[in-house]
Amino acid sequence: MKRVALSLLLLLGLAVSVFAQESLAEELAVSSFKKSFSLEVGSGFAPLHTLGNTRSIDEKYAPLGQAVDDSHPLSFTLSGAWRFAERWEAKLTIDASWFNCELIQFPEFGTDPSGKPRYRINYNQAEHLGRINDGFRWSATAILRHIWNPQNAFQTYSEFGLGYIFGLGLPALIPGITFIGLRYCWNHFYIYAENTYSPAATLVHGGLGWKF
């Protein structure tokens, strides 16, 4: 958590610095805005609907005398962003998130009254079956992004949107918000990092983008 807090403080500090560096010349400059389309790929801390999915994974393997251990949540996003105004972009983000974990098999010790095998829940005696990927969740989020300083190469932005989580059941519509986003733009290529809470990520998310 200390690293997460440090990352958030760094994002906040950079955002304040960028605002302070906007000059009068930039404010008076003639806008060179052109409509454009961008593709972004990213990764970050998995969204909450995936982090809370561990119980269903455990229930899936328990009848077989198996369990998952050493779980690592993974999340990857693909986004398309339409720049329709100098300070505004409309974005659609598709997220895939899941757990990579170790599957273990507990030893049997007889059967229950119905004839089903009993398992000894002892991790020291468990057999390691290898790593698996499970607990997949998908989401799609429609987002509006406001760029605070569009004339700078080092830009700050905020976002708000609404996402749909597939296969979750009701309620499946979840709001999303990005308080602070930072990106550095070259001619076509850019990198970004953001503090976001959405169906696509939790706390920290970042990646690469390409403007066409």
Residue pairs with C-beta under 8 A, 6 or more apart in sequence:
4 203
4 204
7 204
8 180
8 195
8 203
8 204
11 180
11 182
11 193
11 194
11 195
12 180
14 156
14 182
15 156
15 180
15 182
18 149
18 152
18 154
18 155
18 156
18 182
19 148
19 149
19 156
21 152
22 149
22 152
26 149
26 151
26 152
29 151
31 86
31 151
33 85
33 86
33 150
35 82
35 83
35 84
36 82
36 83
36 211
36 212
37 80
37 81
37 82
37 83
37 211
37 212
38 80
38 81
38 83
38 89
38 190
38 209
38 210
38 211
38 212
39 78
39 79
39 80
39 81
39 209
39 210
39 212
40 77
40 78
40 79
40 80
40 81
40 91
40 192
40 207
40 208
40 209
40 210
41 76
41 77
41 78
41 79
41 207
41 208
41 209
42 76
42 77
42 79
42 192
42 201
42 205
42 206
42 207
42 208
43 74
43 75
43 76
43 77
43 205
43 206
43 207
44 75
44 77
44 196
44 201
44 202
44 203
44 204
44 205
44 206
45 73
45 75
45 201
45 202
45 203
45 204
45 205
46 73
46 74
46 75
46 97
46 201
46 202
47 75
47 95
47 97
47 137
47 139
47 198
47 199
47 200
47 201
47 202
48 202
49 137
49 139
49 165
49 168
49 174
49 199
50 73
50 75
50 97
50 98
50 99
50 135
50 137
51 73
51 202
53 99
53 135
53 137
54 68
54 71
54 99
54 135
56 135
57 68
57 71
57 99
57 101
57 134
57 135
58 67
58 68
60 134
61 67
61 68
61 103
64 105
65 105
65 106
65 107
65 108
65 117
65 119
66 103
66 104
66 105
66 106
66 129
67 103
67 104
67 106
67 121
67 126
68 99
68 101
68 102
68 103
68 104
68 132
68 134
69 101
69 102
69 104
69 123
70 101
70 102
71 99
71 100
71 101
71 102
72 99
72 100
72 101
73 97
73 98
73 99
74 97
74 98
74 99
74 100
74 133
75 95
75 96
75 97
75 200
75 201
76 95
76 96
76 97
77 93
77 94
77 95
77 96
77 200
77 201
77 205
77 207
78 93
78 94
79 91
79 92
79 93
79 94
80 91
80 92
81 89
81 90
81 91
81 145
81 209
82 89
82 90
82 91
83 89
83 211
84 90
86 147
86 150
87 146
87 147
87 148
87 150
88 144
88 145
88 146
88 147
89 144
89 145
89 147
90 142
90 143
90 144
90 145
91 142
91 143
91 144
91 145
91 159
91 161
92 140
92 141
92 142
92 143
93 140
93 141
93 143
93 161
93 163
93 198
93 200
94 138
94 139
94 140
95 138
95 139
95 140
95 141
95 199
95 200
95 201
96 136
96 137
96 138
97 136
97 137
97 139
98 133
98 134
98 135
98 136
98 137
99 133
99 134
99 135
100 131
100 132
100 133
101 131
101 132
101 134
102 128
102 130
102 131
102 132
103 128
103 129
103 130
103 131
103 132
104 123
104 126
104 127
104 128
104 129
105 126
105 127
105 129
106 119
106 120
106 121
106 122
106 125
106 126
107 119
107 120
107 122
107 125
107 126
107 127
108 117
108 118
108 119
108 120
109 118
109 119
109 120
110 117
110 118
111 117
111 118
112 118
137 165
137 166
137 167
137 168
138 165
138 166
138 167
139 163
139 164
139 165
139 166
139 174
139 199
139 200
140 163
140 164
140 166
140 199
141 161
141 162
141 163
141 164
141 176
141 198
141 199
141 200
142 161
142 162
142 163
143 159
143 160
143 161
143 176
143 178
143 198
144 159
144 160
144 161
145 157
145 158
145 159
145 178
145 181
146 157
146 158
146 159
147 155
147 156
147 157
148 155
148 156
148 157
148 158
149 155
149 156
153 184
153 185
153 186
154 182
154 183
154 184
154 185
155 182
155 183
155 184
155 185
156 180
156 181
156 182
157 178
157 181
157 182
157 183
157 194
158 177
158 178
158 179
158 180
158 181
159 176
159 177
159 178
159 181
159 194
159 196
160 175
160 176
160 177
160 178
161 175
161 176
161 177
161 198
162 173
162 174
162 175
162 176
163 173
163 174
163 175
163 176
163 198
163 199
163 200
164 172
164 173
164 174
164 199
165 172
165 174
165 199
166 172
174 198
174 199
175 198
176 196
176 197
176 198
176 199
176 200
177 196
177 197
177 198
178 194
178 195
178 196
178 197
178 198
179 195
179 196
180 194
180 195
181 192
181 193
181 194
181 195
181 196
182 192
182 193
182 194
183 190
183 191
183 192
183 193
183 209
184 190
184 191
184 192
185 211
188 210
188 211
188 212
189 208
189 209
189 210
189 211
190 208
190 209
190 210
190 211
191 206
191 207
191 208
191 209
192 206
192 207
192 208
192 209
193 204
193 205
193 206
194 204
194 205
194 206
195 203
195 204
196 202
196 203
196 204
196 205
197 203
